[in-house]
Amino acid sequence: MLSPSARPAIERLPASRIREVANAGLGRSDVLPFWFGEGDETTPAFIRDAAIAALAAGDCFYGHNLGLAELRAALAAYLNRLRAPRVALGPERIAVTSAGVNALMLAAQALLSPGDRVAVVTPVWPNLTAIPEILGAQVLRVPLSNCDGAWSLDLDRLLDAATPATRMVLVNSPNNPTGWTMPQPQWDALLAHCRRHGIWLVSDDTYERIAFDTADGLAPGVLGQVEADDRVVSANTFSKAWSMTGWRLGWLVAPAPLIEQIGKLIEFNTSCAPPFVQKAAAVALEQGEPWVAHVQARLRTARAALLAQLADLPGVIAAPPAGAMYLFLRIAGASDDSLACAKALVREAGLGLAPGVAFGPEGEGWLRWCFASTPQRLADGAARLAGYLQRQRQ
Ligand SMILES: Cc1ncc(COP(=O)(O)O)c(C=O)c1O
């Protein structure tokens, strides 16, 4: 009998290492979880109310593949405000997707053929490398460098990897899990390089509104420099800046001809994002700036609080992340095997962190702590880590 297995590219996909740690804490109510990448606040009422009103009005039918006209227009206006691109963005360059991960999958489905070469800056959220692999593309990892906990990119390393035979360069900045944020001159040089060689540049902008070194919290990015027909794609989501992880809504910006093709792909993937969710998202864009500012301020406070708590812990190496909502830390003598360490922390300290190896071999030896939480809970978590380390030394 033929074995009932999936195709090899799927069989090869690793199971989530974060889930593996979380499963070790299943059924334990005393574990403080900082392992998943989401905040602990509910979506604000004005967004929830907009969805409720849309449902009450009977907004429960199929919509256009590329999204509601009103949301695409609101996204274009939002992005023109945010990035002031050289060429103003129109709705024809926008597709509404079922969250950020679906935006990334659609971009990859539209652009990658089996065997295509994709250069990805790592360590990174595992979906970014898994998606090209699912499609049979060949992933080339370009590691960030680390110095005393601070991460940086040797741009030449990325440009060398992005040969003319490369189909796509994939950058996530601010980066999950390290918080590394690509400076504007690197974006500009990378764009010039990709233009020169006809390489698609895909920017995962999930955390672009969460940068700690700029006054307005906006990270440097590529979208402001992009011409209408540049081979550049931006994938984005409502999940983080508007606290809407469970709503599953995101978007893509790409050249209009590519968006047209992506419309076809959306038909075969999800057909459309839920219209009542899209109505709520339009309200999030129109009225949500105070909430985004609240999320930014809260994360800024949380980051400082956690860093202060960990500063005196012996062996803990961590540098302030420039963006996103994670502290990537190392514990000398304890976290070399990050999966074993994360499981031990759950078991013996009731502290739930993500193992760095979940983000690729470059993350091995590190632990990711999502600090989208209250200073009190973070202090509680830090005290558990301190207690664990002390017991280890005895
Ligand atoms: C780097 C990165 N990209 C994309 C996403 C996708 O988010 P969502 O699918 O919730 O929109 C995440 C979520 O954690 C992420 O960390």
The ligand as a MOL file (V3000), in Angstrom:
LIG
                    3D

  0  0  0     0  0            999 V3000
M  V30 BEGIN CTAB
M  V30 COUNTS 16 16 0 0 0
M  V30 BEGIN ATOM
M  V30 1 C 7.7200 38.6990 11.6280 0
M  V30 2 C 6.2750 38.3930 11.5440 0
M  V30 3 N 5.6800 38.4660 10.3660 0
M  V30 4 C 4.3680 38.2050 10.2320 0
M  V30 5 C 3.6000 37.8520 11.3160 0
M  V30 6 C 2.1810 37.5330 11.0190 0
M  V30 7 O 1.2300 37.9890 11.8600 0
M  V30 8 P -0.2930 37.7360 11.5600 0
M  V30 9 O -0.4110 36.5230 10.7050 0
M  V30 10 O -0.9400 37.6030 12.8830 0
M  V30 11 O -0.7750 38.9330 10.8460 0
M  V30 12 C 4.1960 37.7300 12.5790 0
M  V30 13 C 3.4430 37.2890 13.7570 0
M  V30 14 O 3.9530 37.0170 14.8070 0
M  V30 15 C 5.5710 38.0260 12.6940 0
M  V30 16 O 6.2100 37.9590 13.8770 0
M  V30 END ATOM
M  V30 BEGIN BOND
M  V30 1 1 1 2
M  V30 2 1 2 3
M  V30 3 2 2 15
M  V30 4 2 3 4
M  V30 5 1 4 5
M  V30 6 1 5 6
M  V30 7 2 5 12
M  V30 8 1 6 7
M  V30 9 1 7 8
M  V30 10 2 8 9
M  V30 11 1 8 10
M  V30 12 1 8 11
M  V30 13 1 12 13
M  V30 14 1 12 15
M  V30 15 2 13 14
M  V30 16 1 15 16
M  V30 END BOND
M  V30 END CTAB
M  END
